[in-house]
Amino acid sequence: MINIEEQIKIISKGADEIINIDDLVEKLKRSQEKNQPLVVKLGLDPSAPDIHIGHAVVLRKIKQLQDMGHKAVIIIGDFTGMIGDPTGKSKTRKQLTREQVIENAKTYEKQIFKILDRNKTELKFNSEWLSKLNFAEVIELASKYTVTRMLEREDFKNRFKNHVSIGIHEFFYPLMQAYDSVAIKADIELGGTDQKFNVLMGRMLQREYKQESQVVMFMPILEGIDGVEKMSKSLGNYIGINEDANIMYEKVMKIPDNLIIKYFELATDVHPDEIEKIKCRLESEGVNPRDVKMELAREIVKLYHDDESAVLAEEHFKTIFQKNQIPNDIKEIKAEAYENIIDIIVKAELIASKSEVRRLIKQGGVKLNGRVVEDFHLTLKSSDIIKVGKAKFVKIL
């Protein structure tokens, strides 16, 4: 059994804030004394089911808690999802239909078990308890909080100030999300720093319902591979958990050096003591950050694929990007199934005409993954690298 001090060290790794650490110590002690796992809560809004490693930050932390013997309760907000989380929104969100919510929830379920231990995870839908509340119970729930406090939220405050409508039902979202903690008697709840208002309300509401308050943990937002913006699929700066191992490895290698440690802390399960050693190595002279970044890329690929895939992805990277001196910021293009190498080179605007491409191929001026191309009708696969002439490159998606 892992001692309390070690558990706190691992739990605290990468966390932005824990409220409150003394309560956490007491809960962990009681858990060990009674041989009873803590209930770790995470609520998921089923309106955006594609998970990338930015979303996975809290899931990785829950997996670390599971490895210590604790139990995860993942709440799919099928009921709250019909309202939509107003956090950070400048106007009322369009309500999802029941069918949309259920379909998105199924997609989430397929993805989260790439990270979490299925045997130590309960998956619940909050309609299980929220749909059963009668109107008197809803009024009682609403009485636990004031409109004044609700308007302290930055998004609500700005909309009120700018005379942008706020639906009464939107006030219920944080209350309903908080009631989830009451329903499952959560010991710990995790969330991103952008969810602070919602998560803290659960702590307050548990007290109102005569329960012990949950400990809340806030994990920082992970920047994307551009090193600037929050990781986002729409911005194209994301690393998807279902991506090909080679693509995943290459994307990690694109992150700026100043994010290496943050990625180790938030996107891997590497022990905090090991991360301290990595930090010391980076600070010492003569250590190339690229080599440390390759260790990071291996760790991340291992988590979502396996050891062998990580080794092969590293070999692929070395062969394609290092030995052939291919730049990391290479142009990328999506290839259709019917398109051959000539079509793609013209489509990528590396060469103006197909006849010119044929001429170059005959002269040995086109390479695919470092090998000279001789076949005009060569078909391509994802992550292939085409080199035209001495300095023009394109990568196939």
Order of alpha helices (4+ residues) and beta strands (2+ residues): alpha-beta-alpha-beta-alpha-beta-alpha-beta-alpha-alpha-alpha-alpha-alpha-beta-alpha-beta-alpha-alpha-alpha-alpha-alpha-beta-alpha-alpha-beta-beta-beta-beta
